[in-house]
Amino acid sequence: MSSTLRVSLPFTIALAAIAFVLFSFLLTLPLSAAWAFTAGILTCGILVPIVVDLKQRTEVVGTITNDTMTDAFNGESATLYVGNLPYRANEEVVKELFSRFGTVINVRLMKDRQTGRRRGFGFVEVASSDASKMIAKLNDFEFQERTLKVREARERQDEENQPAE
C-alpha cells in the first residue's frame, strides 16, 4: 500500500461516513442509501486530496523551520560518535532523535563505499552546551531495537602517526 493511500484512506472513510449521514438524515433529500453513499464518496474524492496536501505542506513548513534554525547556529559545536545504529535508520530519523535533547547542526551516517549500504554508525554535530546531556541521555538508549553507543568523537588518526607493526 502506498504511503499516500495509507495516509488518505482513514480520511476517505471518515468523510464518506460523515457525508452519508449528512445526505441521509440532515438534508432529507429523496435519495436512496446507495445514492447518498455515492455522493459521499464523490465528495471525499475531492476533499481528501486537499486535506492530505494541506497536512503534508504543514509538515514541510515545520521541517524547513527546523533546518533554518540549525543553519543559523553560530556557537561552538561538538561532534558525537553514534554506534550500533539500525541499518534502516536515516539522517532525518537520527536528527529527530537527537533534537529532543538539544540543538543538532548536522548528521552524517557512514556508508560502505562498494555497496552504498549504511554501516551502522555515524556522527552527529551538536551544540557544545548540549553534547554532555545528549551523551548521558542517549548512550545505551534503545532505538529501533538496537542499543545506541554515544560518546564524543575523537579526531581521526592518520596512518602516518600510527606505530608500525
LUMMI-271214 format. One line per field, with one value per residue: residue number from 1; residue in three letters; chain; x, y, z of N, C-alpha, C, CB in turn. Coordinates in steps of 0.1 Angstrom, whole numbers. Glycine has a CB too. Example, Ala and Ser with C-alpha at 12.3 -4.5 7.8 and 13.67 -1.06 7.14 Angstrom:
% LUMMI-271214
resi [1|2]
resn [ALA|SER]
chain [A|A]
nx [132|128]
ny [-57|-22]
nz [78|71]
cax [123|137]
cay [-45|-11]
caz [78|71]
cx [132|129]
cy [-33|0]
cz [78|79]
cbx [113|141]
cby [-45|-6]
cbz [90|57]
//
This chain:
% LUMMI-271214
resi [1|2|3|4|5|6|7|8|9|10|11|12|13|14|15|16|17|18|19|20|21|22|23|24|25|26|27|28|29|30|31|32|33|34|35|36|37|38|39|40|41|42|43|44|45|46|47|48|49|50|51|52|53|54|55|56|57|58|59|60|61|62|63|64|65|66|67|68|69|70|71|72|73|74|75|76|77|78|79|80|81|82|83|84|85|86|87|88|89|90|91|92|93|94|95|96|97|98|99|100|101|102|103|104|105|106|107|108|109|110|111|112|113|114|115|116|117|118|119|120|121|122|123|124|125|126|127|128|129|130|131|132|133|134|135|136|137|138|139|140|141|142|143|144|145|146|147|148|149|150|151|152|153|154|155|156|157|158|159|160|161|162|163|164|165]
resn [MET|SER|SER|THR|LEU|ARG|VAL|SER|LEU|PRO|PHE|THR|ILE|ALA|LEU|ALA|ALA|ILE|ALA|PHE|VAL|LEU|PHE|SER|PHE|LEU|LEU|THR|LEU|PRO|LEU|SER|ALA|ALA|TRP|ALA|PHE|THR|ALA|GLY|ILE|LEU|THR|CYS|GLY|ILE|LEU|VAL|PRO|ILE|VAL|VAL|ASP|LEU|LYS|GLN|ARG|THR|GLU|VAL|VAL|GLY|THR|ILE|THR|ASN|ASP|THR|MET|THR|ASP|ALA|PHE|ASN|GLY|GLU|SER|ALA|THR|LEU|TYR|VAL|GLY|ASN|LEU|PRO|TYR|ARG|ALA|ASN|GLU|GLU|VAL|VAL|LYS|GLU|LEU|PHE|SER|ARG|PHE|GLY|THR|VAL|ILE|ASN|VAL|ARG|LEU|MET|LYS|ASP|ARG|GLN|THR|GLY|ARG|ARG|ARG|GLY|PHE|GLY|PHE|VAL|GLU|VAL|ALA|SER|SER|ASP|ALA|SER|LYS|MET|ILE|ALA|LYS|LEU|ASN|ASP|PHE|GLU|PHE|GLN|GLU|ARG|THR|LEU|LYS|VAL|ARG|GLU|ALA|ARG|GLU|ARG|GLN|ASP|GLU|GLU|ASN|GLN|PRO|ALA|GLU]
chain [A|A|A|A|A|A|A|A|A|A|A|A|A|A|A|A|A|A|A|A|A|A|A|A|A|A|A|A|A|A|A|A|A|A|A|A|A|A|A|A|A|A|A|A|A|A|A|A|A|A|A|A|A|A|A|A|A|A|A|A|A|A|A|A|A|A|A|A|A|A|A|A|A|A|A|A|A|A|A|A|A|A|A|A|A|A|A|A|A|A|A|A|A|A|A|A|A|A|A|A|A|A|A|A|A|A|A|A|A|A|A|A|A|A|A|A|A|A|A|A|A|A|A|A|A|A|A|A|A|A|A|A|A|A|A|A|A|A|A|A|A|A|A|A|A|A|A|A|A|A|A|A|A|A|A|A|A|A|A|A|A|A|A|A|A]
nx [9|7|23|8|-18|-21|-21|-43|-66|-79|-90|-107|-126|-137|-147|-165|-184|-194|-204|-224|-241|-249|-262|-281|-297|-297|-301|-324|-330|-346|-331|-318|-301|-279|-274|-268|-245|-228|-227|-213|-188|-179|-177|-158|-137|-129|-124|-105|-79|-72|-71|-51|-30|-27|-20|5|20|21|37|61|67|72|96|113|115|128|153|162|167|189|208|213|228|255|273|297|305|302|312|296|300|281|272|262|239|207|205|185|180|179|193|175|158|176|185|161|157|180|175|156|169|185|203|208|232|243|241|258|257|276|285|290|315|315|291|272|255|243|266|261|269|276|280|272|268|266|254|278|271|250|260|270|247|232|249|246|219|214|233|234|208|177|169|150|151|178|207|220|253|268|292|317|332|364|394|403|429|458|473|501|508|504|519|544|538]
ny [-12|22|51|75|66|51|72|87|70|66|92|93|73|83|108|99|86|107|123|105|104|131|134|115|119|146|164|155|147|132|107|74|51|41|61|82|73|71|98|107|94|106|133|130|122|145|162|148|146|173|178|161|171|196|189|177|199|214|198|200|227|229|213|228|251|240|232|257|269|254|259|285|285|296|291|273|240|204|171|141|106|80|48|14|18|12|-3|5|31|66|98|118|107|101|127|138|123|131|158|161|165|187|211|202|202|189|158|128|98|69|51|21|20|4|-10|9|7|15|16|13|32|66|102|130|163|187|214|226|230|213|187|170|164|151|128|116|110|95|75|40|39|25|21|17|-12|-15|-10|20|35|62|87|112|122|112|127|118|95|98|75|78|86|64|37|15|-19]
nz [0|-9|6|4|0|23|42|33|33|59|62|39|45|69|60|41|57|72|52|42|64|65|40|42|66|75|53|42|16|-12|-15|-21|0|-13|-33|-16|-3|-26|-33|-10|-13|-37|-28|-9|-25|-36|-13|3|-10|-9|19|27|12|24|50|45|35|58|74|59|61|88|89|73|89|112|100|91|116|126|107|112|135|153|174|195|185|190|181|180|183|171|176|167|153|138|106|89|97|89|81|88|107|128|134|143|167|182|184|203|227|224|204|171|146|123|107|99|84|81|51|33|9|-14|-16|-8|13|46|74|101|119|128|128|147|147|172|194|216|242|246|243|264|278|258|254|280|280|257|254|255|250|239|206|179|183|188|208|214|211|224|223|227|198|186|172|139|134|115|91|91|116|132|150|135|128]
cax [0|15|22|-3|-31|-22|-25|-56|-76|-88|-98|-117|-136|-144|-155|-176|-194|-200|-213|-235|-250|-255|-271|-293|-306|-299|-306|-337|-332|-352|-321|-316|-288|-268|-270|-262|-231|-221|-224|-203|-175|-175|-173|-145|-127|-124|-119|-94|-66|-70|-68|-38|-20|-25|-12|19|26|23|49|73|70|79|109|121|118|139|165|167|172|202|217|217|236|269|281|307|299|309|308|293|300|269|274|252|227|200|209|174|179|184|198|164|153|187|184|149|160|189|169|148|178|193|204|216|237|245|241|264|258|286|280|300|319|312|276|263|246|248|275|256|274|277|285|261|274|256|259|287|264|241|267|271|233|229|256|240|205|212|242|227|193|171|164|146|155|192|212|230|265|270|303|323|341|378|400|408|444|464|481|515|510|503|532|545|537]
cay [0|34|59|84|59|48|84|93|61|69|104|90|66|92|118|92|83|120|127|96|108|143|132|106|123|160|171|149|146|119|98|61|50|39|74|91|68|75|113|109|90|117|144|127|121|159|168|141|151|187|177|154|180|207|182|175|212|218|191|205|240|226|208|240|259|234|233|271|272|248|266|298|282|301|289|262|227|192|160|129|94|72|35|4|23|3|-1|12|45|75|110|126|100|103|141|139|117|139|171|161|168|199|216|194|210|181|143|121|84|63|41|13|26|-6|-14|20|5|21|8|12|42|79|113|140|176|193|225|221|231|201|175|161|160|141|116|110|105|86|63|28|41|16|28|7|-25|-16|-2|30|38|76|93|123|117|115|131|107|94|95|63|82|87|51|30|4|-32]
caz [0|-10|18|2|2|37|49|29|35|70|59|30|52|78|53|35|67|75|40|42|75|61|29|46|77|77|42|39|2|-15|-21|-15|8|-23|-38|-5|-2|-38|-31|0|-19|-46|-20|-3|-35|-38|-1|9|-15|-4|33|28|7|34|61|40|34|72|78|52|67|101|87|69|101|120|92|92|129|128|98|118|147|151|186|194|183|193|173|188|176|174|171|168|147|129|92|82|102|80|88|93|120|138|137|151|180|190|186|216|238|222|190|161|135|112|109|88|87|72|42|26|-5|-25|-16|-6|24|58|81|114|128|122|136|149|152|181|201|227|255|247|240|275|281|248|257|291|278|246|255|260|247|230|194|168|187|190|219|209|219|220|230|220|187|186|159|131|134|102|91|93|131|139|150|126|135]
cx [9|13|10|-16|-32|-26|-39|-68|-85|-96|-109|-129|-144|-152|-167|-187|-201|-209|-225|-246|-257|-265|-283|-302|-308|-305|-320|-340|-339|-342|-321|-303|-277|-264|-264|-247|-222|-217|-213|-189|-170|-170|-160|-134|-121|-117|-106|-80|-62|-65|-54|-27|-17|-17|3|26|29|36|62|77|77|93|118|124|129|152|171|173|186|212|222|225|250|278|291|299|308|304|307|294|288|271|262|238|220|203|198|173|185|188|187|159|163|186|172|151|169|184|160|156|186|194|213|219|237|245|248|264|267|280|292|303|314|297|267|254|252|256|271|263|275|281|274|268|263|262|267|280|254|247|267|257|229|236|249|227|205|222|234|212|189|164|162|152|170|196|223|242|269|282|309|333|355|383|405|423|448|472|496|518|509|516|532|544|547]
cy [12|42|69|78|55|60|88|83|64|82|101|83|75|102|111|89|96|124|118|101|121|142|124|113|138|168|167|150|133|110|85|61|48|52|83|86|72|90|115|105|101|129|142|126|135|165|161|145|165|186|171|164|191|201|181|188|217|211|197|219|238|221|220|249|253|235|248|275|266|255|279|297|287|298|277|249|216|181|148|117|86|59|26|10|12|6|6|27|54|88|118|120|102|118|144|134|126|153|172|166|180|202|207|202|202|166|137|106|77|52|34|18|17|-8|-2|18|11|11|6|22|55|90|124|152|183|206|220|220|219|188|165|156|149|127|108|104|94|74|52|30|31|23|18|-7|-26|-6|7|32|52|81|104|117|121|119|118|107|90|82|66|82|74|44|18|-9|-42]
cz [0|3|16|5|17|46|46|32|47|68|49|36|61|71|46|45|71|64|39|52|70|50|33|55|77|65|37|24|-1|-22|-14|-8|-2|-29|-28|-3|-13|-37|-21|-5|-29|-39|-14|-13|-38|-25|4|3|-10|11|35|23|17|46|57|39|48|77|72|58|80|99|82|80|110|113|93|105|131|119|104|131|145|163|184|193|188|184|181|178|180|168|174|163|139|115|85|87|92|88|95|107|131|143|146|165|188|193|198|227|236|207|182|149|122|116|97|92|76|64|36|12|-16|-27|-15|6|37|67|96|124|121|132|136|155|159|187|213|240|257|246|252|279|271|251|269|288|267|246|261|259|237|218|183|171|187|201|214|218|214|229|221|210|189|173|152|131|120|103|94|108|138|139|141|134|130]
cbx [-10|12|35|-2|-31|-9|-15|-56|-71|-79|-88|-112|-130|-133|-146|-171|-187|-189|-205|-231|-243|-244|-264|-287|-300|-285|-297|-349|-319|-365|-307|-318|-289|-273|-283|-270|-231|-229|-237|-206|-177|-187|-184|-146|-132|-135|-130|-95|-66|-82|-78|-38|-25|-39|-18|20|16|12|48|70|57|71|109|113|105|135|163|155|163|201|211|204|235|269|272|316|295|307|318|280|314|256|287|251|230|185|212|161|185|174|205|152|151|201|183|137|167|202|161|143|186|207|210|208|250|258|227|279|243|298|272|296|334|320|273|255|245|236|289|259|289|263|298|250|279|251|247|299|256|230|281|277|224|232|271|239|196|214|255|231|191|161|174|151|150|199|217|223|277|258|314|330|336|387|411|402|449|472|480|518|500|492|535|558|523]
cby [0|42|66|90|46|42|95|96|47|71|115|81|54|99|125|79|77|131|126|82|110|153|126|93|119|166|169|156|148|121|105|50|38|29|81|90|53|72|120|100|77|120|147|114|115|168|167|126|150|195|169|141|187|212|169|168|222|216|176|207|249|216|197|248|261|219|229|280|267|233|269|306|268|315|285|262|225|188|158|129|85|79|29|0|36|3|-14|5|46|79|119|126|85|99|150|132|103|140|175|147|157|197|230|181|216|185|137|126|77|58|47|-2|28|-19|-24|23|-10|27|13|-2|38|83|119|135|184|183|234|230|244|203|177|168|172|146|119|120|117|94|67|25|56|6|40|13|-35|-11|-11|44|28|84|83|133|121|104|141|107|84|106|56|95|97|43|25|5|-39]
cbz [12|-22|20|-12|-7|42|45|15|35|83|53|19|59|87|43|29|80|78|27|45|88|56|17|52|90|80|30|46|-6|-24|-20|-26|17|-34|-44|8|0|-50|-28|12|-26|-56|-9|5|-48|-42|9|8|-30|-5|41|19|-6|39|64|27|27|81|75|37|68|109|76|58|109|122|78|88|140|125|84|121|152|149|197|207|168|208|161|195|179|169|178|183|138|131|85|85|116|69|78|83|117|133|124|145|178|182|174|219|241|227|190|157|138|105|112|86|86|80|30|26|-6|-23|-6|-18|27|67|80|119|133|116|130|158|140|191|206|228|256|236|236|287|280|234|260|303|273|233|262|274|242|237|190|155|178|176|231|207|216|222|234|229|173|192|161|117|144|97|77|87|136|132|165|118|133]
//
